[in-house]
């Protein structure tokens, strides 16, 4: 536990020191040999996986991987021994050898990462542990995959990029929403030029989490602790990941700068007063997080992206999802609609699903049945399947360390912008210029 506190103190101090340098903040590139180069790792016939964190989302991933050929689940790590034993039994019940268990404390993942019989370490822990686990994995010679966000601070972003470059190991942020059926169909439509030149996108994470934050849904209530001490877009990647792929960010385009602002924070106190008690610690707060955080990004190519973070309000779920180009516009929430100039009735929306037969992404055509019943409408299985497919083929992963860093960096940069009175904040170039020549994400099959 002392190592963890020291790690958090060090990264927080680094981020603060960088944040006070200028009102308009710019991040210098960090030179390394062969930055943003191809991993070039040979194909793996069998991918041997060790899991760190097998709670709600981690256990779902274990069950997905048990259904994918070419996977061996070798080790399970969690601070809760009961969870380790439960997932060991799940693996055994699937007819596989019992994985090794690691539950000696919060740092026991380091012992697991040293196992020779591991190729990939997959973490689904609380956010602040994502970077430490991935760093330990890569430094031990393993590929790393993590739930979102990839990291919390800019220092962590750079540490992961540098470790991936130096060790030549994959470090992948598992953004499941990039594999949502609608988002993948829109990517296919973008690649076929339906929307013309892309101009603007909207996205976000709008999800009423008040009850989950303020009860024991999350282990040791870890998630609300971020709301207590941080004010920014704490969870940008669900909406931003697909948008970044549509706009070729890190592959011919780049996030240039952002501006963020936050509303007052009222939702957590009000919910706690009504459901826990007006005199409860939860109702008294205080909470740093504004109920609605709005961020505007401008890309190098001149597009704008509007991102909304709203997890403390009574509202239906949404990721907003809107894309606008010179030839048309498409949206996902509250209804899936599209308007294409010359094809749609003038000034009217059409049902997007009428375009599915023609523009369904090939991955969904091939994996729809296999993904049925998996988490979040099947997209969790598809993201896990694609990771294993890439590792077994020796091909580049759909998302890499530079994507994970750029998308996750929005959190720290939005916090800085808000803290500096909504001043513009420049994005670091984690690719160190390689974004200018890297190939765009293609339309692949399943």
N, C-alpha and C positions, 0 to 999 in steps of 0.2 A: 504493500500500500504506500510505503514511503517513496518508492520509485515512481509510482503513479503521480503522487503529489508533486514531486520534483519535476517530472516531465511537464505537467500542466503549468507549473510556475514558470518554467523556462520558456515554453512556447508562448504563453500569455505575455511575458515580459518582452519577448522578441517582437510580437505583433504590436504591442503598445509603442515600443521605441520607433518602429517603422511608421506608425500612424501619426506621430506628432511632427514629422519632418516638414510637411507642407500642407496647405489647405487643399491644393489640387495635387493629389498624391500620384506619383509615378513610381513604377517598380523597374529597377534595372534588370536586364537579362543577366543570368548567371552562366558564364561560359563553361562548357564541358566538352570533352572530346566526343565527337560523333553524336551530337544531340539529335533527338527525334529520329534516329535511324531505325531500320527494321530490326525486330527482335531476332529473327532467323533461328529460332529454336527448333530442333528436329521434331517430327511428328511423334506423338505418344500413342502406342497401341492401347494401353490402359492408363487412365488418369487416376492416380491414387490421391484421395482427398482427405484432408484433416479439417474438421469443422471447429470453429471457435464461436461459442454462443449458439445455443440450440433452444431458444425460447420460441416465441410466436412465429417469427419469420424464419429463423434458422432451422427449426424442425421441419417446416414446410419444404425448405430446400433439400434437406436430407431425403425426404420422401420422393421429391422430384428426381434426384440423382439415382435413386434406386431403380427407376424406370428407364434409365438411359443406358444403352449398351456402351461398353468400354470404360466403365467407372468402377472403382473399388473404394469403398469408404473405409479408411484405415484407422482413423482416430477421431475421437469426440472430446472436446474441451468445453467446460462451463464452470462457473464458480459454484453452481448448485449441483452437488453430486447426484441428486435425484434425477435431474434432467439428463445428466450423462448416462445414467443407468437406463432411463426410459428409451433414449435414442439408440443405445447399444442393443437393446432388446428389439427395437423396430428393425434394425439391420439384420439381426439374427432371424427374426420372424420372416424376413424376405428371402431367407435361404442363403445368406452371405456369412462369411466369418465374422466373429464378434470383434468390433474395432477396439483398439486400446482406449482407455479412459484417462482423462487428465482433469483433476478438480482440486488441486492442492492450494489454490488461491488465485487472485486476480492476475498474477503473472505466470501461471503455469503454462500458458500458450507458448512461452519461450522454450520450455522443455519439449513440448510437442513439435515445434518447428525444427528441432534438431534431429528428428527421426529421419533415417535414410530412406525409409519406404514411403515417402511423401513426394508428390509432384506439385500439388496445389493446396494452399491454405485458404480457406473460405471463412470470412468473419461476418457474423450478424449480431454483433455486440452493441451496446450503447455507443453513440457517435464518437465520444472522446477516445474510445479504444480502437477505432478503425485504423488510424495511421500507425499506432504502435504495433498492432498485429501484422499489418502489411509490411512494415519495415523489418520486423523480425523474420518474417517469412522470406523476403527477398534476400536478406543478408545471410540466411541459412541455405540459399540456393534453390528456393521454391518459388513458383508462381504464386501470385496473390490475387484474390478476388474479395470484394467487400460490398456489403449493403451500403445504401446511400445515407448520407453523403460520404464521399471518400475521406474527407478530413474536415476539421473545424477551423483551423487557422491557416494563414498564408505560409507560415513557416512549415507547417505540416505538408502543404501542397508542394513546396519546393523540395522538402526532404524526400517525398515519395517519387517525384520526378527524377531527382538525382540518383536515388537508389535504383530505380528501374533502368536508367541509362548506364549506370556503373556495373550492375549485376547482369544486365541483359535478360531480365525476367519480366514477364507480363505482370502488370498491376491494373486490374480491371474493376471499375465501379459498376456494380450490377444494377443498372437503372432499368427496372422492369417496364416502365412506361414507354420506353423506346420500342418495346415489342408488343404494345397494345395493337389490336387489329386495325383500328381506325388510323392511328398514327403511322403505322407501317403502310397502309394504303395511300395516305397522303404523301409519304415519302416517294412511293412509286409514281404517283401523279406528278409530283415535283420533277422527278427525273425525266418524265416524258414531256415536260414543258407546258402542262395545262394552264398554269397560273402566270406564265410569262416571266418577266423579271420580278423577283420577290422584293417586296417593299417593307412589310410590317408584319409582326406576329404578336400575339398575346397568349399568355399562359399563366400558370400559377399552381398553388396548392391551397385550396379552399375547403377545409374539412373541420367540422366541429369536433374538437378533441378535448373539450373542457372536462368531461367526465373521466376520460382515459388519463388525462394528465393529473387530475386531482384525486384519483383513487389508486389502487394497487395493481392496475393493469400492467404497468411497466415495472420491472424489477427495481425495487428501492426508489420508485418514482423518479427515475433518472431523467425522464424527458421534461418534466416541469422545471427541473433545476436550470435548464437552458432558458426557459421563459423568465425565470427569476432574475437572471444576471445578464441576459443578452437582449439587445434590441436591433433587429435586422431581419432579413429574409433568411430564416433558419433552415429552410427546407426547399430550396429552389429547383432541384434537379428533376422532379417528376414532370413538371411542365417544360422546363428549359431544355432537357436532354433531347427530346424529339425535335424541338424547334432548332436547336443547334445543328442537328443532323440535316434538317431541311435546308439550312442556310450555309452549309459547308464550313462551319466554324472549325478551325484548326486544319482545314483541308481546302485552302484557297481563300479563306476568309478568316476573320478574327474578331472577338469582342474587343472593342476599343476602349470605351469608358462607360460608367454608369452614374446615375444619380438616384438616391433613395430618400424616402421620407416615411414617417410612421405616425399613425393616429394615436390618440390617447389609448391607454390600456384599461379596460373596464370589465371585460368578459369573465376572467377567472375569478375576480373578487365577487362579482354578482352571482355566479353559479355557486361558489362555495358558500356564500351567505344563505342562499336559498336551500341548498341540499346538505350542507355540513353543519352550518350554524354561523350566525352573524359574529360571534366572538371567537370563532375557530382561527387558528394560525393561518389556514388557507384563505380565509376571507379577509384577514388583515393585510395579507401580502407582505411586502410590496412585490410587484412584478415589473421588470424592465420592458418586456416585450409589448409593443403596440399591437392593438387588436388587428389592424389592417396595415400592412407594410407594402408600399408601392415602390417598385424599382423600374427605371427606364434605362435600357442599354442601347448604345449605338454601336454598330459593327463597322469594321474597316471599309466594307463595301457600301456603307451608307444606309443600311436597314435599321429599323428601330424595333425593339422588343419590350413589351410592357409585361412585367411580372407582378403578381399579387400573392402575398402570403397572408392567410386569414385562418387561424386555427382556434380562435377564442370567441367565436361568434355563433349564435344560433342560425344555421343555414344548411341547405342541401349541399352535398358534395359536388365539387367541380374542379377541373384543372383548366378551365376557360377554353383554351386551345382554339386559336384563330390564326389563319394565315391569309395574307392579302398580297396580290401581285398585280401586274399591269393588265392581266387578262381575266382576273377573277378572284374570288374569295371563298374560303371554306371555314366552317366552324364545327365544333363538336358539342358544346354545351350551350344552352340546355337541351337543344336538339341538334342532330347531325344534319347540317344544311350546306348547300353549295350554290354558287352562282358563277357561271362561266359566260363571258361575253360571246355572243353569237350562237350559243348553244342553249342557254337557259332563257325562259320567258323574261322579257324586259322588266327590270326593277323588281324581280321576284326571286325568292329562294326556291331551290329544288331539294328533294330528299337525297342526301348523300348516298344512302344505301342503294339507290338505283344505279349507281356507278360501280358497285362492288364487283359484279361479275367481270367487268372489263379490267378493273384496276386493282383487284385483290393482290396483295403482296405474295410472291411465290412461297415464302416461308409459311404463311398461314394456309395456303392451299395444300401444302404437304403435311402440315403438323396439326391441323385443326382437330382431327379426331384424337390424336395422341395427347393433346393438351387438355382435352375435355375434363372438367372436374378439378383441374389444378388451380392454384391460388390466383386471385385477381382475374378471373375470366379466362385463364389459360396462359396469360402472358408470362407468368413466373416460370412455367415449364419451358416455354419457348426460349426465354433468355438463358436458362440453364443448359438446354439442349445446344444452343448456338455456341456457348462457351466451350463445351466439350467437343463439339464438332470442329471448332477452330484448333483446339489443342491437339486433337487426334490427326488433323490434316496438316498441322504445322503452318497454318495460314494466319494472317493478322486477325486479331479479334475485332469485333464490330465497334467496340469502345476501348480506348487505351488510357494510359496514365495521363496523357495530356488532356484528353477529354474530361476525365474525372477531376483533374486539378482545375481546369477552367470553369467547369460547371459548379463545382463545390466552392470555388473562390468567391462566388457571388455573396455568400453569407458574410464572410469577413469584410469584403469590400462595401457591402451595404451597411454593415455596422459602422464602418469608418465614415461613410458619407453622412449618415444620420448624426453621428457624434460631431461631425464638422459642420453642422448646420445645412445638410443636404448639398454639400459641395460635390462637384464632379470628381470621380476617382478613376484613375487609369487602370486597366487590366495589365497584369504581368503577361509577358509572352513566354509561356512555359515551353513552347517549341523552339525558342530562340531563333526565330526567323524561318524555320522549316515549314511553317504553315503555308508559305507562298507556293511551295512546289509539291506538297503532299496530295495524293490522289483523293478525290471525293469518295465517300462511302457508296459502294455499288449496291445494286439490287441482286441479292444472292438467293439461292434456293435452299430448301430445308433438307 
